[in-house]
Amino acid sequence: MRFEIMRLDDVDGTAVDSTVVDAASVGRMVQQAAAIGQRIYIRPAEASAS
């Protein structure tokens, strides 16, 4: 399963950028964000049409 992780603006909470990662990478991304106090939003990524 893949997840979209959006980095959020500290002032108004709008999404600044996003990246799609596999489930194994989510924990690492959360740890990195926590270490620097970054706000993130995580949701399942939409399946791409192939």
C-alpha positions in Angstrom: 0.0 0.0 0.0 1.2 3.5 -0.7 0.5 6.7 1.2 0.6 10.4 0.4 2.4 12.5 3.0 1.7 16.2 2.8 3.9 18.7 4.6 1.8 21.4 6.1 2.4 25.2 6.5 3.1 26.1 10.1 0.9 29.3 9.9 -2.3 28.2 8.2 -2.0 24.4 7.8 -2.2 24.4 4.0 -0.3 21.7 2.1 3.1 23.0 1.0 4.1 19.9 -0.9 3.5 16.1 -1.0 5.2 12.9 -1.7 3.9 9.3 -2.2 5.8 6.6 -0.3 5.3 2.9 0.4 4.1 1.7 3.8 7.6 0.8 4.9 8.7 4.4 4.6 5.9 6.0 6.5 7.5 5.4 9.9 10.8 7.0 8.8 9.0 10.0 7.4 7.0 10.4 10.7 10.2 10.2 12.7 11.9 12.8 10.6 8.9 15.2 10.8 8.8 14.7 14.6 12.5 15.4 15.0 12.2 18.9 13.5 8.6 19.7 14.6 7.2 19.6 11.1 3.4 19.2 10.6 2.4 16.5 8.2 -0.8 14.9 7.0 -0.9 11.2 5.9 -3.6 9.5 3.8 -3.8 6.5 1.5 -2.6 7.4 -2.0 -5.0 7.1 -4.8 -4.4 4.1 -7.1 -2.9 5.3 -10.4 -4.6 4.3 -13.6 -2.3 2.1 -15.6 
